Amino acid sequence: MTQIVQSLEPIVYQGQFGDFTITKGDRLGVIIYRSGLMTAALSFALGSILVLWRGGNPTIIKALTPLIGCFCLALGVSLATIHIYMASLHRLLQLFWLIGAITMIILAINSSDPLAFTVYNNPVTIFGVGFTFAALTGIYFKEAFCFNRLETKLLTPLVPFLLLSHMIGFLSIETKEFLLGIWAFLFIIFAIRKALQPIPPDIGDKSVFEYLHQQKNWEKNTNS
C-alpha cells in the first residue's frame, strides 16, 4: 500500500531555476497538443492521398474542404496547448494561424469553387492561407530545435519551399506532387513519434516559465 501511495505522489523535477512538479493538467495539455497534431497530420495525409490519387475529380476536390477545416482546427488546438518558453513567439504562431484560418474562411464563403481549387488556381491566396502553414512550420522548427528530430528538420525548409514554388511556379507538377507526398509522410511520422514520446519532455522546465513570468511582472512594476 505504501508503494501505491508513493507512486501517486507528484514527481519533483530539478529545474534550472528551482524544483517543479508536473500536474495532471500539464499532462492533459500535452495529450491535447499531441492529439491535435495527430488529427492535423491524418487530415493532411488523407487530403494529400486524395489529391495525388484523383486530384482532377470534382467530388474529391469538394471533399478536401472539410479535411482542410479539420486540419486547421486541429492545428489551432495544438497551438493553444504547445509549450514554448518565449511567450511572444507562442503568440506570433497563434496570430499566424488566425490570419490563415480567417483567410480560408473568407475564401470558402466568397468563392463559388471549392477551397482547394480556389487556392491552387490562385497562387496569390498563399499570401493569406500560407500563414497557417507558417504556424505549422513554427511547430516543426520548435520540435527540431528541442528534440533534434530528423523529420522536422526536413519539414522546416520543405513546407515554405513548396509553397513558394507554387506561388512562383518554378517547379513541375510532378515535382510538387512528389514533395507533397514527402510532406504528408513525414508529418505522419512526426505525429506518431510524438505520440510515443514520454510526456515530461514536452512540458519542459516549468521553472523557466515561472522565472520568465516573474521577470515580466518585475519589468511591469519597474516601468510603472
PEBELJO-V757556 format. One record per residue. N is the residue number from 1. SS is DSSP state (alpha for helix, beta for strand, coil for the rest). D_FIRST is the distance of its C-alpha to the first C-alpha in Angstrom with 1 decimal. Layout:
n->N ss->SS d_first->D_FIRST
n->N ss->SS d_first->D_FIRST
This chain:
n->1 ss->coil d_first->0.0
n->2 ss->alpha d_first->3.8
n->3 ss->alpha d_first->5.4
n->4 ss->alpha d_first->5.1
n->5 ss->alpha d_first->6.3
n->6 ss->alpha d_first->8.7
n->7 ss->alpha d_first->10.0
n->8 ss->alpha d_first->11.0
n->9 ss->coil d_first->12.9
n->10 ss->coil d_first->16.6
n->11 ss->coil d_first->18.0
n->12 ss->beta d_first->20.9
n->13 ss->beta d_first->24.0
n->14 ss->beta d_first->27.1
n->15 ss->beta d_first->30.1
n->16 ss->coil d_first->33.8
n->17 ss->coil d_first->34.1
n->18 ss->beta d_first->30.7
n->19 ss->beta d_first->27.0
n->20 ss->beta d_first->25.7
n->21 ss->beta d_first->22.7
n->22 ss->coil d_first->22.9
n->23 ss->coil d_first->22.1
n->24 ss->alpha d_first->21.7
n->25 ss->alpha d_first->25.4
n->26 ss->alpha d_first->26.3
n->27 ss->alpha d_first->24.7
n->28 ss->alpha d_first->26.4
n->29 ss->alpha d_first->29.7
n->30 ss->alpha d_first->29.6
n->31 ss->alpha d_first->28.9
n->32 ss->alpha d_first->31.9
n->33 ss->alpha d_first->34.0
n->34 ss->alpha d_first->33.4
n->35 ss->alpha d_first->33.9
n->36 ss->alpha d_first->37.2
n->37 ss->alpha d_first->38.3
n->38 ss->alpha d_first->37.6
n->39 ss->alpha d_first->39.5
n->40 ss->alpha d_first->42.3
n->41 ss->alpha d_first->42.5
n->42 ss->alpha d_first->42.7
n->43 ss->alpha d_first->45.3
n->44 ss->alpha d_first->47.3
n->45 ss->alpha d_first->47.1
n->46 ss->alpha d_first->48.2
n->47 ss->alpha d_first->51.0
n->48 ss->alpha d_first->52.1
n->49 ss->alpha d_first->52.2
n->50 ss->alpha d_first->54.3
n->51 ss->alpha d_first->56.7
n->52 ss->alpha d_first->57.1
n->53 ss->alpha d_first->57.5
n->54 ss->alpha d_first->59.9
n->55 ss->coil d_first->60.3
n->56 ss->coil d_first->63.7
n->57 ss->coil d_first->62.7
n->58 ss->alpha d_first->63.0
n->59 ss->alpha d_first->60.1
n->60 ss->alpha d_first->57.8
n->61 ss->alpha d_first->58.9
n->62 ss->alpha d_first->58.1
n->63 ss->alpha d_first->54.7
n->64 ss->alpha d_first->53.9
n->65 ss->alpha d_first->54.0
n->66 ss->alpha d_first->50.7
n->67 ss->alpha d_first->49.1
n->68 ss->alpha d_first->50.3
n->69 ss->alpha d_first->49.0
n->70 ss->alpha d_first->45.5
n->71 ss->alpha d_first->45.6
n->72 ss->alpha d_first->46.6
n->73 ss->alpha d_first->44.1
n->74 ss->alpha d_first->41.2
n->75 ss->alpha d_first->42.5
n->76 ss->alpha d_first->42.7
n->77 ss->alpha d_first->39.0
n->78 ss->alpha d_first->38.1
n->79 ss->alpha d_first->40.3
n->80 ss->alpha d_first->38.7
n->81 ss->alpha d_first->35.2
n->82 ss->coil d_first->36.1
n->83 ss->coil d_first->35.1
n->84 ss->coil d_first->38.2
n->85 ss->coil d_first->38.6
n->86 ss->coil d_first->42.3
n->87 ss->alpha d_first->42.4
n->88 ss->alpha d_first->46.1
n->89 ss->alpha d_first->45.6
n->90 ss->alpha d_first->43.0
n->91 ss->alpha d_first->45.4
n->92 ss->alpha d_first->48.2
n->93 ss->alpha d_first->46.5
n->94 ss->alpha d_first->45.7
n->95 ss->alpha d_first->49.4
n->96 ss->alpha d_first->50.5
n->97 ss->alpha d_first->48.5
n->98 ss->alpha d_first->49.9
n->99 ss->alpha d_first->53.5
n->100 ss->alpha d_first->53.1
n->101 ss->alpha d_first->51.5
n->102 ss->alpha d_first->54.3
n->103 ss->alpha d_first->56.9
n->104 ss->alpha d_first->55.5
n->105 ss->alpha d_first->55.6
n->106 ss->alpha d_first->59.1
n->107 ss->alpha d_first->60.3
n->108 ss->alpha d_first->58.7
n->109 ss->alpha d_first->60.4
n->110 ss->alpha d_first->63.8
n->111 ss->coil d_first->64.4
n->112 ss->coil d_first->65.7
n->113 ss->coil d_first->64.2
n->114 ss->coil d_first->60.6
n->115 ss->alpha d_first->58.6
n->116 ss->alpha d_first->58.3
n->117 ss->alpha d_first->62.1
n->118 ss->alpha d_first->62.9
n->119 ss->alpha d_first->60.9
n->120 ss->alpha d_first->62.2
n->121 ss->alpha d_first->65.8
n->122 ss->coil d_first->65.7
n->123 ss->alpha d_first->64.2
n->124 ss->alpha d_first->64.8
n->125 ss->alpha d_first->61.9
n->126 ss->alpha d_first->59.6
n->127 ss->alpha d_first->60.4
n->128 ss->alpha d_first->58.2
n->129 ss->alpha d_first->55.9
n->130 ss->alpha d_first->55.3
n->131 ss->alpha d_first->53.3
n->132 ss->alpha d_first->50.4
n->133 ss->alpha d_first->50.4
n->134 ss->alpha d_first->50.8
n->135 ss->alpha d_first->47.5
n->136 ss->alpha d_first->46.0
n->137 ss->alpha d_first->47.6
n->138 ss->alpha d_first->45.9
n->139 ss->alpha d_first->42.5
n->140 ss->alpha d_first->43.7
n->141 ss->alpha d_first->44.9
n->142 ss->alpha d_first->41.7
n->143 ss->alpha d_first->39.6
n->144 ss->alpha d_first->42.2
n->145 ss->alpha d_first->42.1
n->146 ss->alpha d_first->38.4
n->147 ss->alpha d_first->37.2
n->148 ss->coil d_first->40.5
n->149 ss->coil d_first->40.5
n->150 ss->alpha d_first->43.7
n->151 ss->alpha d_first->44.0
n->152 ss->alpha d_first->44.0
n->153 ss->alpha d_first->46.4
n->154 ss->alpha d_first->48.7
n->155 ss->alpha d_first->48.2
n->156 ss->alpha d_first->48.9
n->157 ss->alpha d_first->52.6
n->158 ss->alpha d_first->53.0
n->159 ss->alpha d_first->52.4
n->160 ss->alpha d_first->55.0
n->161 ss->alpha d_first->57.4
n->162 ss->alpha d_first->57.4
n->163 ss->alpha d_first->57.9
n->164 ss->alpha d_first->60.6
n->165 ss->alpha d_first->62.3
n->166 ss->alpha d_first->62.5
n->167 ss->alpha d_first->63.9
n->168 ss->alpha d_first->66.6
n->169 ss->coil d_first->67.1
n->170 ss->coil d_first->67.3
n->171 ss->coil d_first->65.2
n->172 ss->coil d_first->66.2
n->173 ss->alpha d_first->64.4
n->174 ss->alpha d_first->63.2
n->175 ss->alpha d_first->61.6
n->176 ss->alpha d_first->59.9
n->177 ss->alpha d_first->58.5
n->178 ss->alpha d_first->57.2
n->179 ss->alpha d_first->55.5
n->180 ss->alpha d_first->54.1
n->181 ss->alpha d_first->52.5
n->182 ss->alpha d_first->51.1
n->183 ss->alpha d_first->49.7
n->184 ss->alpha d_first->47.9
n->185 ss->alpha d_first->46.6
n->186 ss->alpha d_first->45.2
n->187 ss->alpha d_first->43.7
n->188 ss->alpha d_first->41.7
n->189 ss->alpha d_first->40.6
n->190 ss->alpha d_first->39.5
n->191 ss->alpha d_first->37.5
n->192 ss->alpha d_first->35.8
n->193 ss->alpha d_first->34.9
n->194 ss->alpha d_first->33.5
n->195 ss->alpha d_first->31.3
n->196 ss->alpha d_first->29.8
n->197 ss->coil d_first->29.5
n->198 ss->coil d_first->26.2
n->199 ss->coil d_first->26.0
n->200 ss->alpha d_first->25.8
n->201 ss->alpha d_first->29.3
n->202 ss->alpha d_first->30.8
n->203 ss->alpha d_first->29.6
n->204 ss->coil d_first->31.1
n->205 ss->coil d_first->31.1
n->206 ss->alpha d_first->30.5
n->207 ss->alpha d_first->31.9
n->208 ss->alpha d_first->35.2
n->209 ss->alpha d_first->35.2
n->210 ss->alpha d_first->34.6
n->211 ss->alpha d_first->37.3
n->212 ss->alpha d_first->39.8
n->213 ss->alpha d_first->39.1
n->214 ss->alpha d_first->39.8
n->215 ss->alpha d_first->42.9
n->216 ss->alpha d_first->44.2
n->217 ss->alpha d_first->43.8
n->218 ss->alpha d_first->45.4
n->219 ss->alpha d_first->48.4
n->220 ss->alpha d_first->48.8
n->221 ss->alpha d_first->48.9
n->222 ss->alpha d_first->51.3
n->223 ss->alpha d_first->53.6
n->224 ss->coil d_first->53.7
